[in-house]
């Protein structure tokens, strides 16, 4: 599910999934270059998507964060100044 709104002078885009979730210890690490949570799965990636997203958000004066817990899915929130 994707939601978009204006909140406190910022554009807010939230993307929610119903995946396996991410433990608290990994939430900051997933935004680093070449980092991945699931290793050895068929869904292998280069581990660059969230790193690129964070750099773009920061270049525009914004932020991106993840909220999650194992087994509960995740929410990724991008905030950009209007």
N, CA, C and O atoms as a GROMACS GRO file, in nm:
protein
  328
    1UNK      N    1   0.083  -0.116   0.000
    1UNK     CA    2   0.000   0.000   0.000
    1UNK      C    3   0.089   0.124   0.000
    1UNK      O    4   0.191   0.128   0.069
    2UNK      N    5   0.051   0.223  -0.076
    2UNK     CA    6   0.125   0.348  -0.084
    2UNK      C    7   0.031   0.461  -0.044
    2UNK      O    8  -0.081   0.471  -0.094
    3UNK      N    9   0.078   0.547   0.046
    3UNK     CA   10   0.001   0.666   0.082
    3UNK      C   11   0.088   0.789   0.059
    3UNK      O   12   0.209   0.787   0.082
    4UNK      N   13   0.024   0.895   0.014
    4UNK     CA   14   0.092   1.021  -0.013
    4UNK      C   15   0.010   1.131   0.052
    4UNK      O   16  -0.112   1.137   0.034
    5UNK      N   17   0.076   1.219   0.126
    5UNK     CA   18   0.004   1.330   0.188
    5UNK      C   19   0.101   1.445   0.216
    5UNK      O   20   0.223   1.431   0.201
    6UNK      N   21   0.044   1.558   0.256
    6UNK     CA   22   0.123   1.672   0.300
    6UNK      C   23   0.110   1.677   0.452
    6UNK      O   24   0.000   1.672   0.507
    7UNK      N   25   0.224   1.689   0.520
    7UNK     CA   26   0.226   1.686   0.666
    7UNK      C   27   0.332   1.783   0.716
    7UNK      O   28   0.451   1.764   0.690
    8UNK      N   29   0.291   1.885   0.788
    8UNK     CA   30   0.384   1.983   0.847
    8UNK      C   31   0.478   2.044   0.744
    8UNK      O   32   0.598   2.056   0.770
    9UNK      N   33   0.425   2.082   0.629
    9UNK     CA   34   0.508   2.145   0.526
    9UNK      C   35   0.598   2.050   0.450
    9UNK      O   36   0.690   2.094   0.380
   10UNK      N   37   0.573   1.921   0.461
   10UNK     CA   38   0.652   1.821   0.390
   10UNK      C   39   0.560   1.730   0.310
   10UNK      O   40   0.446   1.705   0.347
   11UNK      N   41   0.613   1.681   0.199
   11UNK     CA   42   0.547   1.573   0.127
   11UNK      C   43   0.587   1.445   0.196
   11UNK      O   44   0.704   1.423   0.225
   12UNK      N   45   0.489   1.358   0.222
   12UNK     CA   46   0.515   1.232   0.292
   12UNK      C   47   0.464   1.118   0.204
   12UNK      O   48   0.346   1.113   0.169
   13UNK      N   49   0.554   1.026   0.171
   13UNK     CA   50   0.520   0.908   0.093
   13UNK      C   51   0.554   0.788   0.179
   13UNK      O   52   0.668   0.770   0.221
   14UNK      N   53   0.454   0.704   0.206
   14UNK     CA   54   0.476   0.584   0.287
   14UNK      C   55   0.443   0.462   0.203
   14UNK      O   56   0.338   0.456   0.138
   15UNK      N   57   0.533   0.365   0.204
   15UNK     CA   58   0.513   0.239   0.133
   15UNK      C   59   0.512   0.128   0.237
   15UNK      O   60   0.610   0.108   0.308
   16UNK      N   61   0.399   0.056   0.243
   16UNK     CA   62   0.383  -0.051   0.341
   16UNK      C   63   0.377  -0.185   0.270
   16UNK      O   64   0.308  -0.200   0.168
   17UNK      N   65   0.449  -0.282   0.324
   17UNK     CA   66   0.443  -0.417   0.268
   17UNK      C   67   0.401  -0.515   0.376
   17UNK      O   68   0.396  -0.479   0.494
   18UNK      N   69   0.372  -0.635   0.337
   18UNK     CA   70   0.336  -0.740   0.431
   18UNK      C   71   0.438  -0.853   0.425
   18UNK      O   72   0.404  -0.971   0.434
   19UNK      N   73   0.565  -0.814   0.409
   19UNK     CA   74   0.673  -0.910   0.396
   19UNK      C   75   0.715  -0.969   0.529
   19UNK      O   76   0.640  -0.965   0.627
   20UNK      N   77   0.836  -1.025   0.531
   20UNK     CA   78   0.886  -1.096   0.649
   20UNK      C   79   0.925  -1.003   0.762
   20UNK      O   80   0.944  -1.048   0.875
   21UNK      N   81   0.937  -0.874   0.735
   21UNK     CA   82   0.976  -0.778   0.837
   21UNK      C   83   1.127  -0.772   0.856
   21UNK      O   84   1.201  -0.853   0.800
   22UNK      N   85   1.169  -0.677   0.934
   22UNK     CA   86   1.312  -0.652   0.956
   22UNK      C   87   1.332  -0.632   1.106
   22UNK      O   88   1.257  -0.556   1.168
   23UNK      N   89   1.430  -0.698   1.163
   23UNK     CA   90   1.456  -0.680   1.306
   23UNK      C   91   1.515  -0.541   1.332
   23UNK      O   92   1.578  -0.482   1.244
   24UNK      N   93   1.494  -0.492   1.453
   24UNK     CA   94   1.537  -0.356   1.489
   24UNK      C   95   1.686  -0.334   1.466
   24UNK      O   96   1.727  -0.224   1.428
   25UNK      N   97   1.767  -0.434   1.489
   25UNK     CA   98   1.912  -0.420   1.472
   25UNK      C   99   1.952  -0.395   1.327
   25UNK      O  100   2.060  -0.340   1.302
   26UNK      N  101   1.868  -0.433   1.233
   26UNK     CA  102   1.901  -0.417   1.091
   26UNK      C  103   1.840  -0.293   1.027
   26UNK      O  104   1.873  -0.262   0.912
   27UNK      N  105   1.751  -0.222   1.096
   27UNK     CA  106   1.678  -0.111   1.033
   27UNK      C  107   1.769   0.000   0.980
   27UNK      O  108   1.743   0.052   0.871
   28UNK      N  109   1.872   0.037   1.051
   28UNK     CA  110   1.963   0.141   1.000
   28UNK      C  111   2.058   0.085   0.896
   28UNK      O  112   2.095   0.153   0.801
   29UNK      N  113   2.099  -0.039   0.915
   29UNK     CA  114   2.196  -0.102   0.825
   29UNK      C  115   2.144  -0.116   0.683
   29UNK      O  116   2.222  -0.111   0.588
   30UNK      N  117   2.014  -0.134   0.665
   30UNK     CA  118   1.960  -0.158   0.531
   30UNK      C  119   1.977  -0.038   0.438
   30UNK      O  120   1.962  -0.053   0.317
   31UNK      N  121   2.007   0.079   0.493
   31UNK     CA  122   2.028   0.198   0.411
   31UNK      C  123   2.174   0.217   0.370
   31UNK      O  124   2.208   0.316   0.307
   32UNK      N  125   2.260   0.123   0.407
   32UNK     CA  126   2.400   0.129   0.369
   32UNK      C  127   2.422   0.060   0.234
   32UNK      O  128   2.345  -0.028   0.195
   33UNK      N  129   2.526   0.102   0.165
   33UNK     CA  130   2.556   0.047   0.033
   33UNK      C  131   2.591  -0.101   0.042
   33UNK      O  132   2.667  -0.143   0.129
   34UNK      N  133   2.534  -0.180  -0.048
   34UNK     CA  134   2.556  -0.324  -0.063
   34UNK      C  135   2.500  -0.407   0.053
   34UNK      O  136   2.538  -0.523   0.069
   35UNK      N  137   2.412  -0.350   0.134
   35UNK     CA  138   2.353  -0.424   0.246
   35UNK      C  139   2.222  -0.488   0.203
   35UNK      O  140   2.142  -0.429   0.130
   36UNK      N  141   2.202  -0.610   0.250
   36UNK     CA  142   2.078  -0.684   0.225
   36UNK      C  143   2.043  -0.760   0.352
   36UNK      O  144   2.130  -0.792   0.433
   37UNK      N  145   1.916  -0.788   0.367
   37UNK     CA  146   1.873  -0.865   0.484
   37UNK      C  147   1.876  -1.013   0.452
   37UNK      O  148   1.940  -1.091   0.523
   38UNK      N  149   1.806  -1.053   0.347
   38UNK     CA  150   1.799  -1.195   0.310
   38UNK      C  151   1.915  -1.230   0.218
   38UNK      O  152   1.930  -1.173   0.111
   39UNK      N  153   1.994  -1.322   0.260
   39UNK     CA  154   2.108  -1.366   0.179
   39UNK      C  155   2.080  -1.507   0.129
   39UNK      O  156   2.022  -1.589   0.200
   40UNK      N  157   2.122  -1.534   0.004
   40UNK     CA  158   2.108  -1.668  -0.050
   40UNK      C  159   1.969  -1.702  -0.100
   40UNK      O  160   1.940  -1.818  -0.128
   41UNK      N  161   1.883  -1.601  -0.111
   41UNK     CA  162   1.748  -1.628  -0.161
   41UNK      C  163   1.741  -1.600  -0.310
   41UNK      O  164   1.836  -1.548  -0.369
   42UNK      N  165   1.631  -1.637  -0.369
   42UNK     CA  166   1.611  -1.614  -0.513
   42UNK      C  167   1.592  -1.465  -0.541
   42UNK      O  168   1.599  -1.423  -0.657
   43UNK      N  169   1.568  -1.386  -0.439
   43UNK     CA  170   1.544  -1.244  -0.455
   43UNK      C  171   1.671  -1.162  -0.434
   43UNK      O  172   1.664  -1.048  -0.387
   44UNK      N  173   1.785  -1.216  -0.468
   44UNK     CA  174   1.912  -1.146  -0.449
   44UNK      C  175   1.911  -1.013  -0.524
   44UNK      O  176   1.852  -1.001  -0.631
   45UNK      N  177   1.976  -0.914  -0.465
   45UNK     CA  178   1.988  -0.782  -0.527
   45UNK      C  179   2.130  -0.732  -0.501
   45UNK      O  180   2.210  -0.798  -0.435
   46UNK      N  181   2.159  -0.616  -0.553
   46UNK     CA  182   2.290  -0.556  -0.532
   46UNK      C  183   2.296  -0.481  -0.398
   46UNK      O  184   2.405  -0.445  -0.354
   47UNK      N  185   2.183  -0.458  -0.335
   47UNK     CA  186   2.182  -0.386  -0.208
   47UNK      C  187   2.208  -0.238  -0.225
   47UNK      O  188   2.271  -0.175  -0.140
   48UNK      N  189   2.159  -0.182  -0.335
   48UNK     CA  190   2.181  -0.039  -0.362
   48UNK      C  191   2.054   0.045  -0.359
   48UNK      O  192   2.063   0.166  -0.344
   49UNK      N  193   1.937  -0.016  -0.372
   49UNK     CA  194   1.813   0.059  -0.385
   49UNK      C  195   1.785   0.154  -0.271
   49UNK      O  196   1.758   0.272  -0.295
   50UNK      N  197   1.790   0.106  -0.148
   50UNK     CA  198   1.762   0.193  -0.034
   50UNK      C  199   1.874   0.293  -0.011
   50UNK      O  200   1.850   0.405   0.034
   51UNK      N  201   1.996   0.255  -0.042
   51UNK     CA  202   2.109   0.348  -0.030
   51UNK      C  203   2.090   0.465  -0.126
   51UNK      O  204   2.109   0.580  -0.088
   52UNK      N  205   2.052   0.435  -0.251
   52UNK     CA  206   2.028   0.540  -0.351
   52UNK      C  207   1.910   0.626  -0.308
   52UNK      O  208   1.915   0.749  -0.318
   53UNK      N  209   1.804   0.563  -0.262
   53UNK     CA  210   1.686   0.637  -0.216
   53UNK      C  211   1.722   0.735  -0.106
   53UNK      O  212   1.679   0.850  -0.108
   54UNK      N  213   1.801   0.689  -0.009
   54UNK     CA  214   1.841   0.777   0.102
   54UNK      C  215   1.924   0.895   0.052
   54UNK      O  216   1.904   1.008   0.096
   55UNK      N  217   2.016   0.869  -0.040
   55UNK     CA  218   2.101   0.977  -0.093
   55UNK      C  219   2.018   1.081  -0.169
   55UNK      O  220   2.042   1.201  -0.157
   56UNK      N  221   1.922   1.035  -0.248
   56UNK     CA  222   1.835   1.128  -0.322
   56UNK      C  223   1.751   1.212  -0.224
   56UNK      O  224   1.739   1.333  -0.240
   57UNK      N  225   1.693   1.146  -0.123
   57UNK     CA  226   1.614   1.217  -0.023
   57UNK      C  227   1.698   1.323   0.046
   57UNK      O  228   1.654   1.437   0.060
   58UNK      N  229   1.819   1.287   0.090
   58UNK     CA  230   1.906   1.382   0.159
   58UNK      C  231   1.949   1.497   0.068
   58UNK      O  232   1.961   1.610   0.113
   59UNK      N  233   1.971   1.468  -0.060
   59UNK     CA  234   2.011   1.573  -0.155
   59UNK      C  235   1.901   1.677  -0.172
   59UNK      O  236   1.928   1.791  -0.210
   60UNK      N  237   1.777   1.640  -0.144
   60UNK     CA  238   1.663   1.730  -0.156
   60UNK      C  239   1.617   1.781  -0.019
   60UNK      O  240   1.509   1.838  -0.007
   61UNK      N  241   1.699   1.760   0.083
   61UNK     CA  242   1.666   1.808   0.217
   61UNK      C  243   1.566   1.723   0.291
   61UNK      O  244   1.502   1.770   0.386
   62UNK      N  245   1.550   1.598   0.250
   62UNK     CA  246   1.452   1.511   0.311
   62UNK      C  247   1.514   1.395   0.385
   62UNK      O  248   1.634   1.389   0.408
   63UNK      N  249   1.427   1.302   0.423
   63UNK     CA  250   1.469   1.184   0.497
   63UNK      C  251   1.393   1.061   0.447
   63UNK      O  252   1.289   1.074   0.383
   64UNK      N  253   1.446   0.946   0.475
   64UNK     CA  254   1.376   0.821   0.453
   64UNK      C  255   1.409   0.730   0.570
   64UNK      O  256   1.525   0.717   0.609
   65UNK      N  257   1.306   0.668   0.627
   65UNK     CA  258   1.324   0.578   0.740
   65UNK      C  259   1.241   0.452   0.719
   65UNK      O  260   1.148   0.450   0.638
   66UNK      N  261   1.276   0.349   0.792
   66UNK     CA  262   1.201   0.224   0.788
   66UNK      C  263   1.151   0.192   0.928
   66UNK      O  264   1.220   0.215   1.027
   67UNK      N  265   1.030   0.140   0.934
   67UNK     CA  266   0.970   0.094   1.059
   67UNK      C  267   0.928  -0.050   1.035
   67UNK      O  268   0.859  -0.078   0.936
   68UNK      N  269   0.968  -0.142   1.122
   68UNK     CA  270   0.937  -0.281   1.097
   68UNK      C  271   0.961  -0.365   1.220
   68UNK      O  272   1.026  -0.323   1.316
   69UNK      N  273   0.907  -0.484   1.216
   69UNK     CA  274   0.940  -0.588   1.314
   69UNK      C  275   0.920  -0.723   1.245
   69UNK      O  276   0.833  -0.736   1.159
   70UNK      N  277   0.998  -0.822   1.283
   70UNK     CA  278   0.990  -0.952   1.217
   70UNK      C  279   0.848  -1.009   1.217
   70UNK      O  280   0.778  -1.009   1.319
   71UNK      N  281   0.807  -1.057   1.101
   71UNK     CA  282   0.676  -1.118   1.086
   71UNK      C  283   0.561  -1.020   1.070
   71UNK      O  284   0.446  -1.063   1.056
   72UNK      N  285   0.588  -0.890   1.074
   72UNK     CA  286   0.483  -0.789   1.070
   72UNK      C  287   0.488  -0.698   0.948
   72UNK      O  288   0.408  -0.606   0.937
   73UNK      N  289   0.579  -0.722   0.855
   73UNK     CA  290   0.592  -0.634   0.740
   73UNK      C  291   0.673  -0.510   0.774
   73UNK      O  292   0.728  -0.498   0.884
   74UNK      N  293   0.678  -0.417   0.678
   74UNK     CA  294   0.758  -0.296   0.695
   74UNK      C  295   0.686  -0.176   0.638
   74UNK      O  296   0.599  -0.188   0.551
   75UNK      N  297   0.724  -0.059   0.687
   75UNK     CA  298   0.676   0.068   0.633
   75UNK      C  299   0.800   0.154   0.607
   75UNK      O  300   0.881   0.175   0.697
   76UNK      N  301   0.813   0.202   0.485
   76UNK     CA  302   0.921   0.292   0.448
   76UNK      C  303   0.860   0.430   0.426
   76UNK      O  304   0.766   0.444   0.348
   77UNK      N  305   0.913   0.531   0.496
   77UNK     CA  306   0.855   0.665   0.490
   77UNK      C  307   0.959   0.762   0.435
   77UNK      O  308   1.068   0.778   0.490
   78UNK      N  309   0.922   0.826   0.325
   78UNK     CA  310   1.004   0.929   0.261
   78UNK      C  311   0.939   1.063   0.288
   78UNK      O  312   0.820   1.081   0.263
   79UNK      N  313   1.016   1.158   0.340
   79UNK     CA  314   0.967   1.294   0.365
   79UNK      C  315   1.056   1.392   0.290
   79UNK      O  316   1.179   1.388   0.298
   80UNK      N  317   0.990   1.482   0.215
   80UNK     CA  318   1.063   1.584   0.140
   80UNK      C  319   1.000   1.719   0.167
   80UNK      O  320   0.877   1.730   0.174
   81UNK      N  321   1.082   1.824   0.182
   81UNK     CA  322   1.024   1.957   0.204
   81UNK      C  323   0.949   2.003   0.078
   81UNK      O  324   0.989   1.974  -0.035
   82UNK      N  325   0.839   2.077   0.102
   82UNK     CA  326   0.761   2.128  -0.012
   82UNK      C  327   0.815   2.261  -0.062
   82UNK      O  328   0.762   2.318  -0.157
   0.00000   0.00000   0.00000
